[in-house]
Amino acid sequence: TTASSGGAPSAGVSATGGGGGSGARVQSSQVAQETLEKVFKPWCKQKAAQLFRFAHRRFAAGEGRGGVLFQFARTGDVAEGRWPTEEAGWRYLPQRLIGSLGIKTNHVSSAVLRYSPQQQCVIIALVKEAKFDRFYFLSAPKGFAGRGGAGGDAGEPQPTSASAAAGGAP
């Protein structure tokens, strides 16, 4: 499976981000995006199977579609690896609560609507300081196919640009 920086998601892990505005906020968003890609995304790849199983348990338990949410106060928190690394600290955010994030969440809501819960999960990263968010699709781990999943590699990123998520050109 391969990683791509735009267009439609392929198998594995996909990412897309929001944020923007003008001036310093755009620069801040770019730094947040780069930091998430260099630091957080590799961790997601490493923990993909565990993250998928965590999300799928919540979906199957009746919480419905949603995503595993990681919130960061500052971009520096991402750079320093300051997020819960074990399930006890992870938070599953059902679709109905995504609007409570206080950001422009259309692309995150769209991701939660279009993923296949038996084959993927959604990881949501929010950097408050930069007013930037990013989501990743993680594929079901190999061996999950016996329970209705598609199998596949649960660790390769598939970035998708925010414009593509919003219906723009890939």
C-alpha positions as CSV (number, residue, x, y, z in Angstrom):
1,T,0.0,0.0,0.0
2,T,1.3,3.5,-0.7
3,A,0.9,7.0,0.6
4,S,-0.3,9.8,-1.5
5,S,-0.6,13.5,-1.0
6,G,-3.9,14.3,-2.5
7,G,-6.8,12.8,-4.4
8,A,-9.0,9.9,-3.3
9,P,-7.9,7.6,-0.5
10,S,-6.3,4.3,-1.3
11,A,-5.9,1.3,1.0
12,G,-4.2,1.8,4.4
13,V,-4.3,5.1,6.2
14,S,-5.5,8.4,4.7
15,A,-5.1,11.9,5.9
16,T,-6.7,15.2,5.3
17,G,-6.6,18.5,7.1
18,G,-8.4,21.7,7.5
19,G,-7.4,25.0,8.9
20,G,-6.4,28.1,7.0
21,G,-7.2,31.7,7.1
22,S,-4.6,34.3,6.4
23,G,-1.1,35.4,7.5
24,A,0.3,33.9,10.7
25,R,-2.6,31.4,11.0
26,V,-1.8,29.9,7.6
27,Q,1.8,29.6,8.6
28,S,0.8,28.1,11.9
29,S,-1.5,25.6,10.1
30,Q,1.4,24.6,7.8
31,V,3.7,24.0,10.7
32,A,0.9,22.0,12.5
33,Q,0.4,19.9,9.4
34,E,4.1,19.2,8.9
35,T,4.5,18.3,12.5
36,L,1.5,15.9,12.5
37,E,2.9,14.3,9.3
38,K,6.4,13.9,10.7
39,V,5.6,12.9,14.3
40,F,1.9,11.8,14.8
41,K,1.3,10.0,11.6
42,P,4.2,7.5,12.0
43,W,2.9,6.7,15.5
44,C,-0.6,6.1,14.0
45,K,1.0,3.8,11.5
46,Q,2.7,1.9,14.3
47,K,-0.5,1.6,16.4
48,A,-2.9,1.2,13.5
49,A,-4.2,-2.2,14.4
50,Q,-4.8,-1.2,18.1
51,L,-6.4,2.1,17.1
52,F,-8.7,0.3,14.6
53,R,-9.7,-2.3,17.2
54,F,-10.3,0.4,19.8
55,A,-12.6,2.4,17.4
56,H,-14.3,-0.7,16.1
57,R,-15.2,-1.9,19.6
58,R,-16.9,1.5,20.3
59,F,-18.7,1.3,16.9
60,A,-19.9,-2.2,17.6
61,A,-20.9,-1.4,21.2
62,G,-23.5,1.0,19.8
63,E,-21.7,4.4,19.8
64,G,-22.1,4.4,16.0
65,R,-19.9,6.1,13.5
66,G,-17.2,8.3,14.9
67,G,-13.5,8.7,15.3
68,V,-10.6,8.4,17.8
69,L,-9.9,12.0,18.8
70,F,-6.4,13.4,19.8
71,Q,-6.5,17.0,20.9
72,F,-3.3,19.1,21.2
73,A,-3.1,22.6,22.7
74,R,0.0,23.5,20.8
75,T,2.0,22.3,17.8
76,G,4.9,21.8,20.2
77,D,2.8,19.2,22.1
78,V,2.7,17.1,18.9
79,A,6.5,17.7,18.3
80,E,7.2,16.5,21.8
81,G,5.0,13.4,21.6
82,R,2.5,14.6,24.2
83,W,-0.6,12.5,23.6
84,P,-2.0,9.4,25.2
85,T,-0.2,6.4,23.8
86,E,-2.4,3.8,25.5
87,E,-6.1,3.0,25.0
88,A,-7.0,4.2,28.6
89,G,-6.3,7.8,27.4
90,W,-7.9,7.6,24.0
91,R,-11.3,9.2,23.3
92,Y,-13.8,8.0,20.8
93,L,-16.0,10.8,19.5
94,P,-19.3,9.7,18.0
95,Q,-20.5,11.4,14.9
96,R,-23.2,13.4,16.7
97,L,-20.5,15.2,18.8
98,I,-18.1,16.2,16.1
99,G,-19.7,19.6,15.9
100,S,-18.7,20.2,19.5
101,L,-15.0,20.4,18.4
102,G,-15.4,24.1,17.8
103,I,-13.7,24.0,14.4
104,K,-14.9,23.9,10.8
105,T,-15.8,20.2,10.8
106,N,-17.4,19.6,7.4
107,H,-14.5,17.6,6.1
108,V,-14.3,15.6,9.4
109,S,-18.0,14.9,9.3
110,S,-17.8,13.9,5.7
111,A,-15.0,11.4,6.6
112,V,-17.0,9.9,9.4
113,L,-20.0,9.6,7.0
114,R,-18.1,7.8,4.2
115,Y,-15.7,5.4,6.0
116,S,-16.6,1.7,6.2
117,P,-16.7,0.7,9.9
118,Q,-15.9,-2.9,9.1
119,Q,-12.8,-1.9,7.1
120,Q,-11.6,1.4,8.4
121,C,-11.6,3.8,11.3
122,V,-11.1,7.5,11.5
123,I,-8.4,9.2,13.6
124,I,-9.0,12.9,14.3
125,A,-6.1,15.2,15.3
126,L,-6.9,18.7,16.4
127,V,-4.2,21.4,17.1
128,K,-6.1,24.2,18.9
129,E,-3.3,26.8,18.8
130,A,-3.2,26.6,15.0
131,K,-6.9,26.0,14.6
132,F,-6.0,23.1,12.5
133,D,-7.4,19.6,12.3
134,R,-6.4,16.5,10.3
135,F,-8.0,13.1,10.0
136,Y,-6.6,9.8,9.0
137,F,-8.3,6.7,7.8
138,L,-6.8,3.5,9.2
139,S,-7.6,0.2,7.5
140,A,-8.6,-2.9,9.4
141,P,-5.6,-5.1,10.3
142,K,-4.9,-8.3,8.4
143,G,-7.0,-11.1,9.8
144,F,-9.9,-8.9,10.6
145,A,-11.5,-10.0,7.3
146,G,-13.0,-13.0,9.1
147,R,-15.2,-10.6,11.1
148,G,-16.6,-8.7,8.1
149,G,-13.6,-6.5,7.4
150,A,-11.6,-6.4,4.1
151,G,-8.3,-7.3,5.7
152,G,-5.5,-5.1,4.3
153,D,-2.5,-3.3,5.7
154,A,-3.4,-1.3,8.8
155,G,-0.6,1.1,8.7
156,E,0.2,2.9,5.5
157,P,-1.0,6.5,5.3
158,Q,-3.2,7.8,2.5
159,P,-3.3,11.6,2.8
160,T,-6.0,13.5,1.0
161,S,-5.9,17.2,0.6
162,A,-8.6,19.4,2.3
163,S,-9.7,20.7,-1.1
164,A,-10.3,17.2,-2.3
165,A,-12.3,16.4,0.8
166,A,-14.3,19.6,0.2
167,G,-15.0,18.5,-3.3
168,G,-12.2,20.4,-5.0
169,A,-9.7,19.0,-7.5
170,P,-7.5,16.2,-6.2
